[in-house]
Amino acid sequence: MFECVDVSVSRNSVVLFQPFSAYISPGSILTLQGASGLGKTSLLHALVGGHPDLSIVGKVLLDGEIRHPGNGLLGQTQTVFQDALLFPHFSVGANVALPISDLPRVNQIVLVRERLAQVGLDGFFDRDPETLSRGQKMRVAIARALIANPRILLLDEPFSALDSQTREQVKRLVFGEIAQKGMVAILVTHQESDLPSEGELRCLMP
């Protein structure tokens, strides 16, 4: 279980939006909406750490224990940002395999090819990421996040670059994985069509 208690984000000591509280049970999705520039993406960045000007206001709890963003959630999260953040010197397959690099190589290859097929990129294992469209890059990023089977999945407009047919296919995959594997997910989206059928919706306010 994952809890946000009176949570907001501070950027250089300026609080970005009104604090909110939410309880996200395994297999559930918290969807965040609100005006552009309000701080929804900043919340995801603050949760995973690495941005010294961003900090969480309030408490974040995992399994009832207070966790400090960044190190406190290390190894628990995978994030899909609007920028796919692929490593250009790695092949598509190598990018997807990063979260499972501790597995034997043969196992990695099997799992990666399976994930790529699920997002409609069968045969892309050896491709150079720089040759892909933005939508294809996003699907690689989604495959990379899912292959890790994370406890917490953070999604920032993950379907926005996909065409309508692929969008529905990938949404079914992502939402299905969250439910079946008991992940906790936070989804940032402006698209009403991307709202999951179940889960909590929060509209953040300045």
WORASUL-V73538 format. One record per residue. N is the residue number from 1. RES is the residue in one letter. PHI is phi as a letter, one per 20 degrees, with the letter a starting at -180 (* if undefined). PSI is psi as a letter, one per 20 degrees, with the letter a starting at -180 (* if undefined). OMEGA is omega in whole degrees, -180 to 180 (NA if undefined). Layout:
# WORASUL-V73538
n = (N:N)
res = (RES:RES)
phi = (PHI:PHI)
psi = (PSI:PSI)
omega = (OMEGA:OMEGA)
This chain:
# WORASUL-V73538
n = (1:2:3:4:5:6:7:8:9:10:11:12:13:14:15:16:17:18:19:20:21:22:23:24:25:26:27:28:29:30:31:32:33:34:35:36:37:38:39:40:41:42:43:44:45:46:47:48:49:50:51:52:53:54:55:56:57:58:59:60:61:62:63:64:65:66:67:68:69:70:71:72:73:74:75:76:77:78:79:80:81:82:83:84:85:86:87:88:89:90:91:92:93:94:95:96:97:98:99:100:101:102:103:104:105:106:107:108:109:110:111:112:113:114:115:116:117:118:119:120:121:122:123:124:125:126:127:128:129:130:131:132:133:134:135:136:137:138:139:140:141:142:143:144:145:146:147:148:149:150:151:152:153:154:155:156:157:158:159:160:161:162:163:164:165:166:167:168:169:170:171:172:173:174:175:176:177:178:179:180:181:182:183:184:185:186:187:188:189:190:191:192:193:194:195:196:197:198:199:200:201:202:203:204:205:206)
res = (M:F:E:C:V:D:V:S:V:S:R:N:S:V:V:L:F:Q:P:F:S:A:Y:I:S:P:G:S:I:L:T:L:Q:G:A:S:G:L:G:K:T:S:L:L:H:A:L:V:G:G:H:P:D:L:S:I:V:G:K:V:L:L:D:G:E:I:R:H:P:G:N:G:L:L:G:Q:T:Q:T:V:F:Q:D:A:L:L:F:P:H:F:S:V:G:A:N:V:A:L:P:I:S:D:L:P:R:V:N:Q:I:V:L:V:R:E:R:L:A:Q:V:G:L:D:G:F:F:D:R:D:P:E:T:L:S:R:G:Q:K:M:R:V:A:I:A:R:A:L:I:A:N:P:R:I:L:L:L:D:E:P:F:S:A:L:D:S:Q:T:R:E:Q:V:K:R:L:V:F:G:E:I:A:Q:K:G:M:V:A:I:L:V:T:H:Q:E:S:D:L:P:S:E:G:E:L:R:C:L:M:P)
phi = (*:c:c:d:d:l:e:b:c:d:d:l:m:d:f:e:b:f:g:c:c:b:d:d:e:g:n:d:c:e:d:d:c:q:f:f:n:f:p:f:f:f:f:f:f:f:f:e:m:n:d:f:e:d:b:e:d:n:c:d:c:c:l:n:d:f:d:e:g:n:f:f:d:g:n:d:d:c:c:d:e:f:e:f:l:e:e:f:e:d:f:g:f:f:f:f:f:g:f:d:f:e:e:g:g:f:f:g:f:f:f:f:f:f:f:f:f:f:e:m:c:f:n:e:g:e:f:e:g:f:e:e:f:f:f:f:f:f:f:f:f:f:f:f:f:f:f:e:l:f:f:c:d:d:c:d:l:f:d:f:e:e:f:g:f:f:g:f:f:f:g:g:f:f:f:f:f:g:f:f:d:m:f:d:c:c:d:d:b:d:e:f:f:e:f:f:f:c:p:d:d:c:d:f:c:f)
psi = (q:p:q:p:o:l:p:a:p:p:o:l:j:o:p:h:r:p:q:r:q:q:p:o:q:p:j:r:p:o:p:p:r:r:q:q:j:h:j:g:h:h:g:g:g:h:h:i:a:i:o:h:i:p:q:p:p:a:p:p:p:p:k:i:p:p:p:p:q:d:h:h:j:p:i:h:q:q:p:o:r:h:p:h:l:q:o:h:j:q:r:g:g:h:g:h:i:g:i:k:i:i:q:q:g:h:h:g:g:g:h:g:h:g:g:h:h:h:j:k:k:p:j:j:g:j:q:p:h:i:i:q:r:g:h:h:g:h:h:g:h:g:g:g:g:h:h:i:l:q:h:p:o:p:o:n:l:i:j:h:j:q:r:g:g:h:g:h:g:h:g:g:g:g:h:g:g:g:g:h:j:k:q:p:q:p:p:p:q:i:o:h:i:j:p:q:h:q:r:q:p:p:o:q:q:*)
omega = (-176:-177:170:-178:-179:-174:167:178:176:173:-177:176:176:-180:-170:-178:-179:-180:177:175:-180:174:-178:-180:178:-179:-176:-178:169:180:-180:174:-179:-177:176:179:-177:179:-179:178:178:177:179:178:-179:180:-178:177:178:177:-173:-180:-179:176:178:170:-177:-175:173:-178:174:-176:176:-180:177:179:175:180:-176:-177:-178:179:-178:179:-178:-170:164:-175:171:178:-180:170:-173:177:175:177:-173:-179:175:172:176:-179:180:176:-178:-175:-174:-178:-178:-175:179:179:174:-175:-178:177:178:-176:-180:-177:-180:179:178:-180:179:178:-178:179:175:-179:176:180:-178:-172:-174:-177:174:-179:-178:179:-175:172:180:180:178:178:179:179:175:179:178:178:179:180:-176:-176:-180:-176:-175:173:-177:-180:-179:-171:-179:-178:-172:-175:-170:-177:-174:174:-169:-178:179:-179:-178:179:-177:176:179:179:-175:-179:178:179:180:-178:-174:-175:175:176:168:-175:170:-176:172:179:173:-173:178:-178:-179:180:177:-179:178:-180:-176:178:177:175:-177:-177:180:NA)
